[in-house]
Amino acid sequence: MIERDSLLSLEAYARQRPAFRARVMEHKKRRTVHLGAHVTLLFEDELTIRYQVQEMLRIERIFEEEGIQHELDAYNPLVPDGSNWKATMLIEYPDEAQRKRMLGALKGIERRVWIEVAGAARVHAIADEDLERENEQKTSSVHFLRFELDGVMRDRLRQGAAVTVGVDHAQYRATAELSAEQRAALASDLD
């Protein structure tokens, strides 16, 4: 959880932003999983969410305590709590017409994303706990996912077990095997 007193002021952040941004972009590489050509998962942690909060404060020029607390309240639920992984899912189609068509076809995709730790049962994501991101016509291009991992799964992950991530929606299927570097990065989120 990110505490108010751990955030930089707007002025301090402006001075440190280039170096901090470079560090976060490098960090995100080990936490990003591409599922096919159009779905990307960014597994969040304290650093990625801290960056997001600092960027929102900078962009919105928020310096009042109430506004800062509002951003913390909005983003802190995206930090894993030791027994789960939390990810931002992006559905990306560069062509606007194709994107519109596919967001209609992919309704419910956020509930069809899963992880599987070798030797354990597949776990589907719990999606969009903050608000509904789908309507009768389409799904959103951004979803927030939580994967709950039981004690056996966490132990296997710490021992280096293989991890597969996938999506099994009727209109979009893809899987990815996490690299050793990705597994180590995500295992560091667990208690």
KAMO-V309508 format. One record per backbone hydrogen bond with DSSP energy under -0.5 kcal/mol. CO is the residue of the C=O (numbers start at 1). NH is the residue of the N-H. E is the energy in kcal/mol with one decimal. If there is no record, write none. Layout:
CO | NH | E
CO | NH | E
This chain:
1 | 3 | -0.6
3 | 6 | -1.5
4 | 7 | -1.6
9 | 13 | -2.9
10 | 14 | -2.2
11 | 15 | -1.6
12 | 16 | -2.0
13 | 17 | -2.0
16 | 20 | -2.6
17 | 21 | -3.4
18 | 22 | -2.0
19 | 23 | -2.1
20 | 24 | -2.4
21 | 25 | -2.7
22 | 26 | -2.0
23 | 27 | -2.2
24 | 28 | -2.7
25 | 29 | -1.0
26 | 30 | -0.6
27 | 30 | -0.9
28 | 31 | -1.5
29 | 32 | -0.7
31 | 43 | -3.0
33 | 35 | -0.6
33 | 41 | -3.1
34 | 36 | -0.8
35 | 38 | -0.6
35 | 39 | -1.0
38 | 92 | -3.1
39 | 35 | -3.2
40 | 90 | -2.9
41 | 33 | -2.8
41 | 43 | -0.6
42 | 44 | -0.7
42 | 88 | -2.5
44 | 86 | -0.5
45 | 49 | -2.3
46 | 50 | -2.5
47 | 51 | -2.3
48 | 52 | -1.8
49 | 53 | -2.7
50 | 54 | -2.8
51 | 55 | -2.6
52 | 56 | -2.4
53 | 57 | -2.7
54 | 58 | -2.1
55 | 59 | -3.2
56 | 60 | -2.7
57 | 61 | -0.6
57 | 62 | -2.2
58 | 61 | -0.5
61 | 63 | -0.6
64 | 68 | -2.3
65 | 69 | -2.6
66 | 70 | -2.0
67 | 71 | -1.9
68 | 72 | -2.3
69 | 73 | -2.7
70 | 74 | -1.9
71 | 75 | -2.3
72 | 76 | -2.8
75 | 78 | -2.2
76 | 79 | -2.0
82 | 191 | -2.6
83 | 149 | -2.7
85 | 147 | -3.0
86 | 44 | -2.5
87 | 89 | -0.6
87 | 145 | -3.3
88 | 42 | -2.5
88 | 90 | -0.5
89 | 143 | -2.2
90 | 40 | -2.3
90 | 92 | -0.6
91 | 93 | -0.5
95 | 99 | -2.8
96 | 100 | -2.4
97 | 101 | -2.2
98 | 102 | -3.0
99 | 103 | -2.7
100 | 104 | -1.2
101 | 105 | -1.8
102 | 106 | -2.2
103 | 139 | -2.1
104 | 107 | -0.8
106 | 109 | -2.4
108 | 111 | -1.6
109 | 112 | -2.1
112 | 168 | -2.1
113 | 125 | -2.7
114 | 166 | -2.5
115 | 123 | -2.9
116 | 164 | -2.4
117 | 120 | -2.5
123 | 115 | -2.3
125 | 127 | -0.6
126 | 146 | -2.0
133 | 140 | -1.3
138 | 135 | -2.8
141 | 91 | -2.9
143 | 89 | -3.3
143 | 145 | -0.5
144 | 128 | -2.9
145 | 87 | -2.4
146 | 126 | -2.8
146 | 148 | -0.6
147 | 85 | -2.0
150 | 154 | -2.4
151 | 155 | -2.4
152 | 156 | -2.6
153 | 157 | -2.5
154 | 158 | -2.2
155 | 159 | -1.3
156 | 161 | -2.5
157 | 160 | -1.8
162 | 118 | -2.9
163 | 178 | -2.8
164 | 116 | -2.6
165 | 176 | -2.6
166 | 114 | -2.9
167 | 174 | -1.9
169 | 172 | -1.3
172 | 169 | -1.5
174 | 167 | -2.5
176 | 165 | -2.8
176 | 178 | -0.5
179 | 183 | -2.8
180 | 184 | -2.3
181 | 185 | -2.1
182 | 186 | -2.5
183 | 187 | -2.6
184 | 188 | -1.3
186 | 189 | -1.6
187 | 190 | -1.5
